[in-house]
Amino acid sequence: MTRAKKTADSAPAGDLTDAELVRQALRAILQDDTAGAQARATAARTLAEMAGAMGRHSEKPTDPTRRLADLSRAELERELAASVLDG
């Protein structure tokens, strides 16, 4: 049995919501050394999208007309994450 299968089976399925089951399965793929790079990358991206860190449900830039020179480092990193990782 693979590590992904063992992790997914470790908690009673009736005790978890669908979203929790999905997250658990995706985390198992990320931790499975035998999983392919593409599978792990897709699992990581899906988890990030579920968390709202990227994708269409992520936080969009608040003011697209604001000059980059006026942004703090933290604001610039948020703007880059929201725009670069979105597509």
C-alpha positions in Angstrom: 0.0 0.0 0.0 1.4 3.4 -0.9 2.0 6.2 1.6 -0.8 8.2 -0.1 -3.3 5.4 0.5 -2.2 4.9 4.1 -2.6 8.6 4.9 -6.0 8.8 3.3 -7.2 5.8 5.2 -5.8 6.9 8.6 -9.0 8.8 9.7 -12.5 7.5 9.5 -14.1 8.9 6.4 -17.4 9.6 8.1 -15.7 12.0 10.5 -14.3 14.2 7.6 -16.0 16.7 5.3 -15.5 16.3 1.5 -13.1 19.3 1.6 -11.1 17.7 4.4 -10.9 14.4 2.6 -9.7 16.2 -0.5 -7.1 18.2 1.4 -5.9 15.0 3.2 -5.5 13.2 -0.1 -3.7 16.1 -1.7 -1.3 16.3 1.2 -0.7 12.6 1.0 0.3 13.0 -2.7 2.7 15.9 -1.7 4.4 13.6 0.9 4.5 10.5 -1.3 8.1 10.2 -2.5 7.0 7.7 -5.2 4.5 10.2 -6.7 5.6 11.9 -9.9 6.7 15.5 -10.0 3.7 16.5 -12.1 1.3 14.9 -9.6 3.0 16.6 -6.6 3.0 20.0 -8.5 -0.7 19.7 -9.3 -1.5 18.7 -5.7 0.4 21.7 -4.4 -1.3 24.1 -6.8 -4.8 22.7 -6.0 -4.1 23.1 -2.3 -3.0 26.7 -2.8 -6.1 27.4 -4.9 -8.3 25.9 -2.1 -6.6 28.1 0.4 -7.2 31.2 -1.7 -3.5 31.8 -2.2 -3.8 31.7 -6.0 -6.2 31.2 -8.9 -9.4 32.8 -9.7 -10.6 32.9 -6.1 -7.4 34.6 -4.8 -7.3 38.2 -3.7 -7.0 40.5 -6.7 -4.8 43.7 -6.7 -6.6 46.4 -4.8 -5.5 49.3 -7.0 -4.2 48.4 -10.4 -3.3 52.1 -11.1 -1.0 52.4 -8.1 2.7 52.9 -9.0 5.0 50.0 -8.1 7.5 52.4 -6.6 4.8 53.4 -4.0 4.3 49.8 -2.8 5.9 48.4 0.3 7.8 45.1 -0.1 4.9 43.2 1.5 2.4 44.9 -0.8 4.5 44.2 -3.8 4.9 40.5 -2.9 1.1 40.2 -2.5 0.4 41.9 -5.8 2.9 39.7 -7.6 1.5 36.6 -6.0 -2.1 37.6 -7.0 -1.2 38.4 -10.6 1.7 36.1 -11.6 0.4 33.0 -10.0 -3.2 33.6 -11.2 -2.8 32.4 -14.7 
